[in-house]
Amino acid sequence: VQLVESGGGLVQAGGSLRLSCTASGNIFRINVMGWYRQGPGKQRELVAVSTSGDSTNYADSVKGRFTISRDNAKNTVYVQMNSLKPEDTAVYYCYANIHTSYTANYWGQGTQVTVSS
């Protein structure tokens, strides 16, 4: 299984970005798909996740600004990030809990998001 991310970049404070992540491989079912981030000198933290039952969970710091969505037919998860702040600067990692012949956690390679003030 491979997770491939796209959509990071440099944006000014108040701007928007959309990240995409597509899973490929011998996938039977994607249980959870979402995003984590790791800022400079910080631990990796949850941003937003979406379950196969369409429930979502957001970090308090992004509620009302970020929206996660999934295209199950394409094994793809998106996060629309609006009203970006400098403190959103981080490497954003796609995460998925996927069942193939067994269930495991997978991570993307990370994509840099930089928000300038």
Secondary structure as UniProt FT lines:
FT   STRAND          2..6
FT   STRAND          9..12
FT   TURN            13..14
FT   STRAND          17..24
FT   STRAND          29..38
FT   TURN            40..41
FT   STRAND          45..51
FT   TURN            52..53
FT   STRAND          56..58
FT   TURN            60..65
FT   STRAND          66..71
FT   HELIX           72..74
FT   STRAND          76..81
FT   HELIX           86..88
FT   STRAND          90..99
FT   STRAND          103..107
FT   STRAND          111..116
//
